[in-house]
Amino acid sequence: MVGIPGMEDAHVWISIPICCMYIVAVAGNTFLLFLILTERSLHEPMYLFLSMLALADVLLSTVTTPKMLAIFWFQAGGISFGSCVTQMFFLHFIFVAESAILLAMAFDRYVAICYPLRYTTILTPSVIGKMGIAAVTRSFFICFPLIFLVYRLNYCGKNVIRHSYCEHMGIARLACDSIKVNIYYGVIVALFSTCLDVVLIIISYALILCAVFRIPSRDARLKALGTCGSHVCVILLFYTPAFFSFLAHRFGGHSIPLHIHILLANLYVVLPPTLNPIIYGVKTKQIQEKVMQVFSLSKAFC
């Protein structure tokens, strides 16, 4: 792997913000996980889904960023084919799982606002656990065929991936065979997993808005919408760069330089995981209070 083609001289400088974001992402999401798991008052559906998101963010950034930094710092771009396919699988697996988690969080907000009296009876810990298992299972069955799709191809000596990490089409383009099946499967996966999740999220929020605008009190309407603010920010942060990259690859042609594609792809695996815990920390009062309690206790011990 060559890192960011055409920007090799700037690799060290680019690595500094990426390394800082990775540290913040791992520390912030790990702390959020610790907070939710140890504080009984946060054992509510919204926070349990948030803990799943935090875990997915840690894994997404960790699958890609250490190798990316090794390329930037030590020009250590060499990787075995098996390791490259493993990284590809986990990258796509975590991405699809995180998309499903965001859909589950949209359903959580829908139930909380449209059926507030039945919220805890609908979203029981058992139901939340089954939704988490369903997200992981769906992601596995969608992404597992990618391994066979790249292993079935014949490779004729090309071994340079013009990227900072291994992804499905990057590996497939090294082959001498036709990769039409890989392309079609990639589009089908995008349509019936990520795009379907986005459509269902939009439907959930359309129903939420209908319910909110039926509330007579203006303050109650604002309060109801305020509970969705963090989730909407995270959704935009997750899907916007993904769809930009998808559309640019297929319709952008050569109008967008390759190094811009790769730079955005690198930021994509560290920027959302970095900002997600900050967004929820700033916008969620309960998390703010628990953070203040933890810091006040640590000061008392010091």
Secondary structure, 3 states (H helix, E strand, C coil): CCCCCCCHHHHHHHHHHHHHHHHHHHHHHHHHHHHHHHCHHHCCHHHHHHHHHHHHHHHHHHHHHHHHHHHHHHCCCCCCHHHHHHHHHHHHHHHHHHHHHHHHHHHHHHHHHHCHHHHHHHCCHHHHHHHHHHHHHHHHHHHHHHHHHHHCCCECCCCCCCCCCCCHHHHHCCECCCCHHHHHHHHHHHHHHHHHHHHHHHHHHHHHHHHHCCCCCHHHHHHHHHHHHHHHHHHHHHHHHHHHHHHHHHHCCCCCCHHHHHHHHHHHCCHHHHHHHHHHHHHCHHHHHHHHHHHHHHHHHC
